């Protein structure tokens, strides 16, 4: 008997369309987007416009060249551009933001078959590409409002930070990661609309907290833990990128394992790595392991030999 054929991600059992889901994500990103403009000024808006315009245009041009149906109306390219922009420093040259946007759509998404077939989150893939290509620009958080290191960098150096400012967002960082409150408002919107659930974010954040308690060097220090939760891209990554339908595991058990892996990896990067951050690389590495996680966690269909199902053979 042949094994059942399963289509590529994303899988969702509801009447929701991709367009509606993406529209909900865009709405949920508006608090972080709005606070980013408030915090960093009008240039943050320009970065976002450039990223979104570049991702949409890249998708249209690629479809025309390859004679495929133009699908920008599903809004996935808009979400990719907005997420990338919110993961960039406001001072980044606009041409680099545009280059990253083109990379996200053409290289990470379309060359692997388009929406549902990319093996990593396009926005994070592009961010890592820009970090490798332009490390100085990508780690320059000096603006008219802020100068000096980010709170996470200060923490890693053993210096004190203002946890209240980190929670509110009055700190240097990327456009969309600074305000923990704004990100959580967006997360609540997605949770209430049923776009995401808490399996990945909760397992990710709880595992990260346990790791920091054990290996962070401060034990159960509430201020230290709160600073690591509010600083960097942890909240943005946990709720908006680790939960990506295409690049997350399919099963509930797999999603929890995925979140635990991300929490451990983020802790390793932050505590033992040379950088104060680590969320982007943790999620990218996690995306690469999703096929393996799915292989051992997707439920076996009734009547199918489990060992044959895992190997993709026949009964």
Number of C-alpha atoms within 10 A of each C-alpha: 8 10 14 11 6 7 9 11 17 15 12 12 5 7 7 11 11 16 14 14 19 19 17 18 23 21 14 23 26 17 18 25 26 15 23 27 18 14 20 23 16 12 16 26 19 15 28 25 18 20 31 24 18 24 29 23 17 22 22 17 13 17 17 12 8 8 9 10 10 13 15 17 11 17 19 23 30 22 22 26 32 26 28 27 31 26 24 28 25 32 19 21 12 17 12 18 27 23 17 29 33 23 23 29 30 19 16 22 25 20 12 15 12 16 20 17 18 21 22 26 25 30 29 25 25 25 25 18 16 21 16 11 13 13 12 12 17 22 17 20 23 16 15 7 12 15 12 12 16 23 25 22 18 14 17 17 10 9 10 13 17 12 20 13 16 26 19 15 23 19 24 26 30 25 32 33 29 30 28 23 18 24 26 18 16 22 25 15 18 22 15 10 14 13 19 21 16 15 17 26 29 17 21 29 22 15 21 26 21 17 19 25 17 12 14 21 11 13 14 14 12 11 15 19 20 15 21 26 19 26 28 28 22 26 26 28 23 24 25 20 25 32 23 18 17 20 26 29 30 22 15 14 17 22 25 19 20 26 28 21 21 31 29 21 23 27 25 19 17 21 19 13 12 10 12 21 23 21 26 23 18 21 29 21 15 22 24 14 18 20 16 12 21 19 17 15 18 16 15 15 11 7 8 15 14 15 12 13 20 15 9 13 12 13 13
